[in-house]
Each structure stands twice: as structure tokens, then as C-alpha cells.
Amino acid sequence: RPVSRPVRVWRWCRRHPRVSILTAVTSILLIVVTLVAVQSAAERRARRGQILADNAYMARLVAQLIQNRFEAWGESVTKVVPDVRGHLERGDTDGLQTLLESLCDQPNIENWHVFDRDGNMIARSPGRVHDGESFRVRDYFQGAVRHAGLHGADAVHVSKVYHSVIDDLYKFDITVPVVDADAKLLGVVGVGVATDPSLGLSQLQHAGHRVMVVAPGDPGRRETDTHPLLPDALVLLHPAYRYGEEAVPVDCSALPACAVACPGEFTGPPLSEDIRDWDDAFHDPVVPGEDSWLAGFAPVGRTGFLVIVLQRDVDAAGAQS
């Protein structure tokens, strides 16, 4: 009767024991190596996913800290509005200048300034008033005007980043409109904050992580402005920065959609119902040539500012080993 294939294999193995044992061991090793590789790849994907989730969570925490800082600055500006209103109604520019000079000892605030209803700077401290030019094209003025008639935190505008013609720093402003009893615009008061490695937040950077903040660029340009046109997005905060350093541009296609719209507000409905909060191959524009990072994203309210927390896959793997 015919012999089955399993029987034939068994007989062959008995005739060639060394070859059969070597073949069996090799097959087992291949199976083990394949299983280990599959398991290792799965663990690596899970670890990367956890790092991305952790980065996004940390980005949300940092975004809240930065929003708290913005709100505190906004409260400082709002408190002086009644005094600024009185000086504007009386046309007392000397009084305005004296008022601003008394406010210039606050940390991380580069300067205070006041503009009239046409955007002309009429008081600034420290530094000088830039006479003869209107700054009404700047987002810090136009955004504040859009908030006229609102009260409290709703009246505060967080501006886009601009390149100052007065002190040559890259800054953003927190401004508040000043209106009279009939809600008619009298002017705008605000503070300027420059690019910085921390914005005064302690222990923001630590081993294994890198925190940066991206902000929209102000396209507003005055006729006499000789500075290059700013891009749509720039890095405002980075550990490699020195205070007031030139802001590095960012490719908007690498950012979530929340960094595009910028009403410059603290609160309100989400900018998007579906905001991407991670990127597994993000390249830091401030340090070109580096390998990619695992990144987590979080918007700072509705200001248009975006927190990015970076961590290397190998860092996390080394920490867990």
C-alpha cells in the first residue's frame, strides 16, 4: 500500500539524523527570532505611543501655565485702564508717560505703551516714543480695537509676534482697548514681551524633554518698515534662545490647524473639534540637522499660540532600561 508523506519524512529523518536535527533546530530558532522581533516591534510601537500621549499631556499642562501667565499680564494691563482713560480724556501725555514709568519693574515685561485712537504711540516706557508714525496696522492695535466694548478677560488681546522698529526685538503684546463712557475708542494700552527661553516659568525645560512655543507672525507692516515680512508662524520660546533673539520661522504644514486661526483670546469655543495633538517625526526648526523628535501639541486657549513638547524615543528607552 502507498506510504504517507509523514511516514516518508520520518524515515528520511532516521536515515539522516544529523541533518534532521540541524534543520529542526534552525526552524525553531527562526520561529523564536520571528516571535521576538514581532514582540519587540509591538513593544516599541506601544512605547512610542505612550511617549506621544505623555508629550501631548505635558503640552496641555504647559499651555495652561502659559495661559495663566498671559492672563496675569492681562490683569496688570486691565488695572491701569481707568488711569489711562483719565489721561487720554484730558490729553495729558506727560501724565501717561509718568504712569508707564511707574510700572516698568515687572518681570518679563519689556515695555509698556499707549496709543491714541488712530494708532499713534503717545507714551512708552522704558525707551522713547516713536513720533510721527501710526502703528494702527499692527495686530496688537487692531486686535485690541476688535475687543472694544468687552470687559475683564474678554477685553484682553494677545497679539501676533512682530519685529519691533523701536528696540529691534521680536515680541508679542498683550493689549486692552480704552473706551469712554459711551464705549467710543480712546486708545489702546499694552505691554510687550520678547522671545525668551522660558517666559519666566521655572523648570520648564528638563532632561529628556524640550519645550517650545510657536506663535503666529504679524503680517502688518507700516510704509517705512524695512524689516522683512514675517512668516505665518515663528518660534517664540525655545531653550536655545537668548532673550529677545530673532524668532525662527516654522513651516505651518508641520503644525496642527489650531495654530492657523488666531482670534487672540483666552476663552471661547474650540478652534477645531479635531485637533491633531502629536507628531512622531517632528523636526525642530531652531536646531536644524537633528534627528526627528516625538512631539506633543497643545493650543494656548484661542490665542493662536501653540506649545510643543519634544522627547526622543531613545531617551525614553534608555530611561526604562
C-alpha positions in Angstrom: 0.0 0.0 0.0 1.2 3.6 -0.6 3.3 5.2 2.2 2.0 8.6 3.5 4.2 11.7 3.4 4.6 12.0 7.2 5.9 8.4 7.3 8.4 9.2 4.4 9.6 12.3 6.3 10.1 10.2 9.5 12.0 7.5 7.6 14.2 10.2 6.0 15.0 11.7 9.4 16.0 8.3 10.8 18.4 7.8 7.9 19.8 11.4 8.2 19.7 12.2 12.0 22.3 15.0 12.0 20.7 16.9 9.1 17.3 16.5 10.5 18.3 17.7 14.0 20.1 20.7 12.4 17.1 21.5 10.3 14.7 21.3 13.3 16.9 23.5 15.5 17.2 26.1 12.7 13.5 26.1 12.2 12.9 26.6 15.9 15.4 29.4 16.1 13.8 31.1 13.1 10.4 30.9 14.8 11.8 32.2 18.1 13.6 35.1 16.4 10.5 36.0 14.4 8.3 36.0 17.6 10.9 38.1 19.4 11.1 40.6 16.6 7.3 40.8 16.4 7.1 41.3 20.2 9.9 43.9 20.2 8.2 45.8 17.4 4.9 45.8 19.2 6.6 46.9 22.5 8.4 49.7 20.6 5.1 50.9 19.0 3.4 50.8 22.4 6.3 52.7 24.0 6.3 55.4 21.2 2.5 55.7 21.6 2.9 56.2 25.3 5.6 58.8 24.8 3.4 60.7 22.3 0.5 60.6 24.7 2.7 61.8 27.6 4.1 64.6 25.5 0.6 65.8 24.5 -0.5 65.7 28.2 2.6 67.7 29.2 1.9 70.1 26.4 -1.6 70.8 27.7 -0.2 71.4 31.2 2.4 73.8 29.9 -0.2 75.5 27.7 -2.3 76.2 30.8 0.7 77.6 32.7 1.4 80.0 29.8 -2.2 81.0 29.5 -2.2 81.7 33.3 0.9 83.9 32.7 -0.9 85.7 29.8 -4.0 86.2 32.0 -1.9 87.7 34.8 -0.3 90.1 32.4 -3.7 90.9 31.0 -4.9 91.7 34.5 -2.0 94.0 35.1 -2.9 95.9 31.9 -6.6 96.0 32.7 -5.9 97.5 36.1 -4.3 100.6 34.6 -7.1 101.2 32.1 -9.0 103.7 34.4 -5.9 105.8 34.9 -5.1 105.7 31.2 -8.6 106.7 30.3 -8.4 109.7 32.5 -5.1 110.9 31.0 -6.5 110.3 27.4 -9.6 112.2 28.1 -7.6 115.1 29.4 -5.0 114.9 26.7 -2.3 114.5 29.4 0.6 112.7 27.6 3.0 113.7 30.3 0.8 112.0 32.9 0.6 108.9 30.7 4.4 108.8 30.5 4.8 109.2 34.3 2.2 106.4 34.8 4.0 104.0 32.5 7.4 104.7 34.1 6.0 103.7 37.4 5.0 100.3 36.0 8.3 99.2 34.5 9.7 96.9 37.2 7.5 93.9 36.4 9.5 90.7 35.4 9.5 89.5 31.8 7.7 92.7 30.6 9.9 94.5 28.1 7.9 97.7 27.8 4.6 99.5 28.3 3.0 101.7 25.7 -0.1 103.7 25.0 -1.6 104.5 21.5 -4.3 107.0 20.7 -7.4 106.1 18.7 -5.5 106.4 15.4 -2.7 104.1 16.5 -0.2 106.8 17.2 2.2 106.0 20.1 1.9 108.7 22.7 3.7 107.1 25.7 6.2 104.4 26.1 8.4 103.2 28.9 11.2 102.3 29.1 12.5 103.8 25.9 11.2 106.6 23.7 8.0 107.4 21.9 8.3 106.7 18.1 6.9 110.1 16.9 5.4 110.7 13.6 4.2 107.2 12.7 1.0 105.3 13.2 1.1 101.7 14.4 -2.5 101.0 13.6 -1.6 98.2 11.1 -0.1 96.2 13.9 -2.1 93.3 15.2 -1.6 94.5 18.8 -3.6 97.6 17.9 -6.2 96.1 15.5 -6.9 93.1 17.8 -7.5 95.4 20.8 -9.9 97.5 18.8 -11.9 94.4 17.9 -12.2 93.8 21.7 -13.6 97.3 22.4 -16.8 97.2 24.4 -15.9 93.9 26.1 -14.9 93.7 29.8 -12.5 91.8 32.0 -10.5 89.0 30.4 -12.7 89.2 27.3 -11.3 92.6 26.6 -7.7 91.4 26.5 -6.0 90.7 23.2 -2.8 88.6 22.8 -1.1 89.8 19.7 0.8 88.0 17.0 4.6 88.2 17.1 6.2 91.3 15.4 9.6 92.7 14.9 9.8 96.0 16.8 11.2 99.0 15.0 12.0 100.7 18.3 14.1 98.2 20.1 14.7 95.6 17.3 13.3 92.8 19.4 10.9 90.1 18.4 7.9 90.5 20.7 4.2 89.9 21.2 1.9 92.3 23.0 -0.9 91.9 25.5 -3.3 94.9 24.9 -6.6 96.2 26.1 -8.8 98.9 24.4 -9.6 102.1 26.4 -13.1 103.4 25.8 -15.1 106.3 27.2 -18.4 106.2 28.9 -20.2 105.9 25.5 -17.9 102.9 24.6 -16.1 105.0 22.0 -12.5 104.2 21.5 -10.0 106.5 23.1 -6.8 104.4 22.6 -5.0 101.2 23.4 -2.7 100.3 26.3 -0.5 97.2 26.5 2.8 95.5 27.3 5.4 93.9 25.1 7.0 90.6 25.9 10.1 89.4 23.9 11.3 86.0 22.7 12.7 84.0 25.6 13.8 80.5 26.7 11.2 80.3 29.5 8.9 83.4 29.8 9.8 83.3 33.4 8.3 79.8 34.0 10.8 77.9 36.3 11.8 74.3 35.5 10.1 74.5 32.1 13.0 72.6 30.4 14.4 69.4 31.9 16.5 66.4 30.8 14.8 64.2 28.2 12.3 66.9 27.1 12.4 70.1 25.1 9.6 72.6 25.3 9.0 75.3 22.7 6.2 77.7 21.9 5.1 78.7 18.4 3.2 81.8 17.7 1.6 83.4 14.6 3.6 86.2 12.8 2.1 89.6 12.4 1.7 90.5 8.7 1.0 94.2 9.5 3.7 96.5 8.0 4.0 100.2 8.0 5.1 102.0 4.9 8.5 102.9 6.4 9.2 99.4 7.8 12.4 98.0 6.4 12.2 94.7 8.2 11.4 91.5 6.1 7.8 90.4 6.0 7.3 87.9 8.9 6.2 84.3 8.1 2.9 82.9 9.3 4.4 81.2 12.3 7.5 81.7 14.4 9.2 80.1 17.4 8.6 82.4 20.4 10.0 80.3 23.2 12.9 77.8 22.9 15.7 76.7 25.3 18.3 77.6 22.7 17.1 81.3 22.6 18.7 84.2 24.3 16.3 87.0 25.5 15.0 89.0 22.5 16.7 86.8 19.9 15.4 86.7 16.4 12.4 84.4 16.1 12.9 81.4 13.8 10.2 80.7 11.2 8.2 77.5 11.2 6.6 75.6 8.3 2.9 75.8 9.1 2.3 72.5 7.3 4.1 70.8 10.2 1.7 72.2 12.7 -1.9 71.4 13.7 -4.7 73.6 12.3 -5.1 75.3 15.7 -2.0 77.4 15.0 -3.6 79.0 11.9 -6.7 80.7 13.3 -5.8 83.4 15.8 -8.5 85.5 17.4 -6.1 86.3 20.2 -8.5 85.3 23.0 -8.2 83.3 26.2 -11.6 81.6 26.2 -14.3 80.5 23.8 -15.3 77.5 21.7 -12.5 75.3 20.5 -10.9 76.3 17.3 -11.4 72.9 15.9 -13.3 69.8 17.0 -10.5 67.5 15.8 -7.0 69.0 16.6 -4.0 66.7 16.0 -2.0 66.6 19.2 1.1 64.6 18.2 3.7 64.0 15.5 6.1 61.1 15.5 8.6 62.7 13.2 8.9 66.4 14.2 12.0 68.4 13.2 13.0 71.3 15.5 13.4 74.4 13.2 15.6 76.1 15.7 18.2 73.3 15.6 18.4 72.1 12.0 20.2 68.9 11.2 18.9 67.0 14.3 17.1 63.7 14.1 13.4 63.8 14.4 11.5 64.0 17.7 8.3 62.6 19.1 6.2 65.7 19.6 3.0 66.6 21.6 1.0 69.7 20.8 -1.5 71.8 22.7 -3.0 75.3 21.9 -2.9 78.1 24.4 -6.6 78.9 24.6 -7.7 80.8 21.5 -4.5 82.9 21.3 -3.1 81.1 18.3 0.0 80.2 20.4 1.0 76.5 20.3 3.0 74.6 22.9 5.2 71.7 21.5 6.8 69.2 23.9 9.6 67.1 22.3 11.1 63.9 23.5 13.4 61.4 21.9 12.4 57.8 21.5 15.9 56.6 22.6 15.8 58.8 25.7 12.7 57.1 26.9 14.0 53.7 26.1 17.2 54.4 27.9 15.3 55.7 31.0 13.3 52.5 31.1 16.3 50.1 30.7 
